[in-house]
Structures are given as structure tokens and as C-alpha cells.
């Protein structure tokens, strides 16, 4: 996105923020309930605007995890992780490490989603080992047949 696009997005974010804060407290609480977050979290998300949470898919990709596959297999977990990411205090450090290409080595020291991400990574490796094991078992009879005189 170019400078004009960035300016438009910033302006749109500010309009949305102003509109949110002009709602009554009851309306903000109802909106937060409707989307399943606290009013405080919703306010924080609105304040961050469209820049809230783009780090999570980048971090997953840096760890060779497919965000689309994670969403298909663990939609509820990914939503929870996205909310955590969107309200994270370490966003600048995370963005810096992602831009520098070192986030896969450093995220554990500051990321509130580190345990969940490590669990996804562990699950991926377990699934990979299971597939390799299954493939090996399917080939075993063929190799025995070829080895026979």
C-alpha cells in the first residue's frame, strides 16, 4: 500500500474509532458481547485499527506453519491467538524480529502465544511422523515381494 493508501486507511481507522467511542457504554458492551470479547479488548482493537494482529500469520509462516491450515484445523484456537496478538504489548519487538527474519528464534521470549504456537508446531511434527510411518508400512510388503527370488 502506498502513502495515499496508508493515509486513507489511517483516516478510516480514526473514523471507526471516533464512531465507536460515541456509542453509549451499553451499546459498546452489547457490541463486545456480540463478538465475544470484553469491552476493554474491543476498545483496544478499535484503537489499533486495521493494524491489529497482522503479526500472527507472519509469525506462523516464519515457523513454516500454514495459517490457512491452522484456521481450518483449529479455528477457535486461532481466533483466541489472534485476539491475544491484537492486544499484545510486544508488537514492536515482534514486528522488528519478523522484519529482521529472526522471529522464529526469538518469539518465545516475548510472545504471549508462544505455548500455543509450540503446540501447533509439535502437532505438525507428530502428524508428519505418523504419515511417514504409515507410508513406510504400506511400502514394506512391496519391498518384501521384490526381495523374494
Secondary structure, DSSP 8 states (H G I E B T S, - for coil): --HHHHHHHHHHHHHHHHHHHHS-HHHHHHHHHHHTS-HHHHHHHHHHGGGTTTHHHHHHHHTT--HHHHHHH-HHHHHHHHHHHHT-TTHHHHHHHHHHT-HHHHGGGT-TTHHHHHHHHHHHHHHHHHHHHHHHHHHHHHHHHHH--
